[in-house]
Amino acid sequence: YCKNIRKKYPIVLPEFKTARNSINSYVFIDKLSEILKEGETVVTDMGLSFVGTHQGFKCKKNQKLYTNSGHAPMGWGLPAAIGASFAKNQKRVICISGDGGLQMNIQELATVMHFKLPIKLFIFNNGGYLTIKQTQELGFNSRIMGSNNQSGLSFPDYKYIAKSYKLHYRKISSQKMLSEKIKKIINQKGPTICEIIIDENQEQMPKAINRRDKEGNSIPTTFEDMYPFLTRNEIENSTFKSFLKKNK
């Protein structure tokens, strides 16, 4: 049943692959998942870096994927990746972080530099706190506050951040030859920062939010009734009970 649902409603939609001048994070995670070999360790920060990774990453044998979704502390990713690298005798760890969350613990790049930990830090640069901004758009009539540049938030140039910490730096801003670009970063010796340019308005989906009626009232939904919303008939035809009837 689960395989059937995943096939019917894939995480990576065809239109995601046509993005220009930016990277769709779901496409990036899909490619990264294909490239990483058995035994790799992946650590995520919060927000899009957590949600998108857990939705789209396909774990292979002996791979470990760590996050902190229950507590969801922004900035957890980088220090957790450092701990994971030490636990692996200072071997390679993949860290996926947002530009916002990284600021909470960016000073830990000094630890990466000091011990020369082979951490590959992929930074989703979407110009702010994408999850917070989209919550404000959906729940507060797009009254945006403190979640992007226009509402009072700025970030440093990661090229110079990497240089100051003596780390390799790469930037990916288009999906052309994306797999080849990711492979070069993964296989590069030493710690590396790679900035991934994400569309500032990329939606996170599927996700659990309430519906709204024509008057703007919030209508609670069931867990399986997720955004982007399906018709009631399609939801009922996609239940486990419906699947069993069709496959007797």
C-alpha positions as CSV (number, residue, x, y, z in Angstrom):
1,Y,0.0,0.0,0.0
2,C,2.8,2.4,0.9
3,K,4.7,1.7,-2.3
4,N,1.5,2.3,-4.2
5,I,0.9,5.7,-2.6
6,R,4.5,6.7,-3.1
7,K,4.3,5.8,-6.8
8,K,0.9,7.6,-7.2
9,Y,2.1,10.7,-5.3
10,P,5.9,11.1,-5.8
11,I,7.9,13.6,-3.8
12,V,9.8,14.8,-6.8
13,L,7.3,16.1,-9.3
14,P,8.2,16.5,-13.0
15,E,7.9,20.3,-12.8
16,F,10.6,20.4,-10.0
17,K,13.2,19.2,-12.5
18,T,12.6,22.2,-14.8
19,A,13.7,24.8,-12.3
20,R,16.1,27.4,-13.8
21,N,18.6,29.7,-12.0
22,S,17.9,27.9,-8.8
23,I,17.8,24.4,-7.3
24,N,14.7,22.6,-6.2
25,S,15.6,21.1,-2.8
26,Y,13.6,17.9,-3.4
27,V,15.6,17.3,-6.7
28,F,18.8,18.0,-4.8
29,I,18.0,15.5,-2.1
30,D,16.9,12.9,-4.7
31,K,20.3,13.2,-6.5
32,L,22.3,13.2,-3.2
33,S,20.5,10.1,-2.1
34,E,21.4,8.4,-5.4
35,I,25.1,9.4,-5.1
36,L,25.8,8.5,-1.5
37,K,27.0,5.0,-0.9
38,E,26.3,2.5,1.8
39,G,27.5,3.4,5.3
40,E,27.3,7.1,4.9
41,T,26.1,9.4,7.7
42,V,23.7,12.3,7.0
43,V,22.7,15.0,9.6
44,T,20.1,17.7,9.0
45,D,19.3,20.9,10.6
46,M,15.6,22.0,10.9
47,G,13.1,23.6,8.6
48,L,13.3,22.7,4.9
49,S,16.7,20.9,5.3
50,F,14.9,18.5,7.7
51,V,11.5,18.1,6.1
52,G,12.7,17.8,2.5
53,T,15.5,15.4,3.4
54,H,13.2,13.0,5.3
55,Q,10.6,13.1,2.6
56,G,12.9,12.5,-0.3
57,F,16.0,10.7,0.9
58,K,16.2,6.9,0.2
59,C,18.4,5.2,2.8
60,K,20.8,2.5,1.7
61,K,22.3,-0.3,3.8
62,N,24.1,0.9,7.0
63,Q,23.4,4.6,6.2
64,K,22.4,6.7,9.2
65,L,20.2,9.8,8.9
66,Y,20.0,11.9,12.0
67,T,17.8,14.9,12.9
68,N,16.1,16.4,15.9
69,S,12.5,16.9,14.7
70,G,10.8,16.5,18.0
71,H,12.6,19.4,19.7
72,A,13.4,21.1,16.4
73,P,16.2,23.4,17.6
74,M,17.5,25.6,14.7
75,G,21.3,25.3,14.5
76,W,21.4,21.7,15.7
77,G,22.7,20.3,12.4
78,L,26.3,21.5,12.3
79,P,27.3,20.6,15.9
80,A,25.5,17.3,15.5
81,A,27.5,16.6,12.3
82,I,30.7,17.3,14.2
83,G,29.7,14.8,16.9
84,A,28.8,12.2,14.3
85,S,32.2,12.7,12.6
86,F,34.1,12.1,15.9
87,A,31.9,9.1,16.5
88,K,33.1,7.7,13.2
89,N,36.8,8.4,14.0
90,Q,36.7,11.7,12.2
91,K,35.4,10.3,8.9
92,R,33.1,12.0,6.4
93,V,29.6,13.2,7.4
94,I,27.1,15.0,5.2
95,C,25.4,18.0,6.9
96,I,22.4,19.7,5.3
97,S,21.4,23.1,6.8
98,G,19.4,26.1,6.0
99,D,21.0,29.5,5.8
100,G,18.8,30.6,8.8
101,G,19.5,27.7,11.1
102,L,23.3,27.8,10.4
103,Q,23.5,31.2,11.9
104,M,22.5,29.8,15.3
105,N,25.8,27.8,15.6
106,I,28.0,29.1,12.8
107,Q,30.9,29.5,15.2
108,E,31.3,25.7,15.2
109,L,32.9,26.0,11.8
110,A,36.0,26.8,14.0
111,T,35.8,23.2,15.4
112,V,35.6,21.8,11.9
113,M,38.6,23.9,10.9
114,H,40.7,23.0,13.9
115,F,40.2,19.3,13.6
116,K,40.1,19.3,9.8
117,L,36.9,17.2,9.9
118,P,35.8,16.0,6.5
119,I,32.3,17.4,6.8
120,K,30.4,18.3,3.7
121,L,28.1,21.2,4.7
122,F,25.3,21.9,2.1
123,I,23.6,25.2,2.9
124,F,20.1,25.7,1.5
125,N,20.2,29.4,0.6
126,N,16.6,30.5,0.3
127,G,17.0,34.0,1.6
128,G,15.7,33.5,5.0
129,Y,13.5,31.4,7.2
130,L,11.4,29.7,4.5
131,T,9.3,27.6,6.9
132,I,8.5,30.6,9.1
133,K,7.7,32.8,6.1
134,Q,5.3,30.2,4.6
135,T,3.6,29.8,8.0
136,Q,3.1,33.6,8.0
137,E,1.8,33.5,4.4
138,L,-0.7,30.7,5.1
139,G,-1.8,31.5,8.6
140,F,-1.3,35.3,9.0
141,N,-2.5,36.7,5.6
142,S,1.1,37.1,4.4
143,R,2.1,39.5,7.1
144,I,5.8,38.7,6.8
145,M,8.0,39.6,9.8
146,G,11.6,38.9,10.4
147,S,11.8,36.0,7.9
148,N,13.4,37.4,4.8
149,N,15.5,40.4,3.6
150,Q,12.4,42.6,3.0
151,S,11.2,42.0,6.6
152,G,14.5,42.6,8.4
153,L,16.8,39.6,7.9
154,S,20.2,39.4,6.2
155,F,22.9,36.8,5.9
156,P,26.7,36.8,5.3
157,D,28.5,35.8,2.1
158,Y,29.3,32.2,2.6
159,K,32.2,32.3,0.2
160,Y,34.1,34.6,2.6
161,I,32.8,32.7,5.6
162,A,34.4,29.5,4.1
163,K,37.6,31.4,3.4
164,S,37.9,32.8,6.9
165,Y,37.6,29.3,8.3
166,K,40.0,27.8,5.7
167,L,37.3,25.6,4.2
168,H,36.7,24.7,0.6
169,Y,33.8,26.5,-1.0
170,R,31.5,25.6,-3.8
171,K,28.2,27.1,-5.1
172,I,25.5,25.4,-7.1
173,S,22.9,27.7,-8.6
174,S,21.4,25.6,-11.4
175,Q,20.3,22.0,-11.9
176,K,22.4,21.5,-15.0
177,M,24.8,18.5,-14.4
178,L,23.7,18.5,-10.8
179,S,24.8,15.0,-10.1
180,E,28.3,15.7,-11.4
181,K,28.6,18.8,-9.2
182,I,27.5,16.9,-6.1
183,K,29.9,14.1,-6.8
184,K,32.8,16.5,-7.0
185,I,31.9,18.1,-3.6
186,I,31.4,14.7,-1.9
187,N,34.8,13.4,-3.2
188,Q,36.8,16.5,-2.5
189,K,39.3,16.0,0.3
190,G,38.8,18.0,3.5
191,P,35.9,20.0,4.9
192,T,33.7,21.8,2.3
193,I,30.9,24.3,2.3
194,C,28.6,24.1,-0.6
195,E,25.9,26.8,-1.1
196,I,22.7,25.6,-2.8
197,I,20.7,28.4,-4.2
198,I,17.0,27.6,-3.6
199,D,14.0,29.4,-5.0
200,E,12.8,31.8,-2.2
201,N,9.2,30.8,-2.8
202,Q,9.6,27.1,-3.2
203,E,6.8,25.3,-1.4
204,Q,7.2,22.5,1.1
205,M,4.9,19.7,0.2
206,P,3.3,17.5,1.2
207,K,2.6,19.2,4.6
208,A,-0.1,19.1,7.2
209,I,-2.0,22.4,7.3
210,N,-5.7,23.3,7.8
211,R,-7.9,24.1,4.8
212,R,-9.6,27.5,4.5
213,D,-13.1,28.1,3.3
214,K,-14.3,31.0,1.1
215,E,-14.8,33.2,4.2
216,G,-11.2,32.6,5.3
217,N,-12.1,30.3,8.3
218,S,-9.6,27.6,9.2
219,I,-11.0,24.1,8.7
220,P,-9.2,21.3,10.6
221,T,-8.0,18.4,8.5
222,T,-7.2,14.8,9.1
223,F,-3.6,13.6,8.9
224,E,-3.9,12.1,5.5
225,D,-5.6,15.2,4.1
226,M,-2.4,17.1,3.4
227,Y,-1.4,20.0,1.2
228,P,-1.5,20.2,-1.8
229,F,-5.1,19.2,-1.1
230,L,-6.9,16.4,-3.0
231,T,-10.6,16.1,-3.6
232,R,-12.6,14.3,-1.0
233,N,-13.4,11.6,-3.5
234,E,-9.7,11.0,-4.3
235,I,-8.8,10.8,-0.6
236,E,-11.5,8.2,0.0
237,N,-10.3,6.2,-3.0
238,S,-6.7,6.3,-1.7
239,T,-7.3,4.9,1.7
240,F,-5.9,1.5,2.8
241,K,-9.4,0.1,3.0
242,S,-10.0,1.1,-0.6
243,F,-6.7,-0.4,-1.6
244,L,-7.6,-3.7,-0.1
245,K,-10.9,-3.8,-2.0
246,K,-9.2,-3.2,-5.3
247,N,-6.5,-5.8,-4.6
248,K,-8.5,-8.7,-3.3
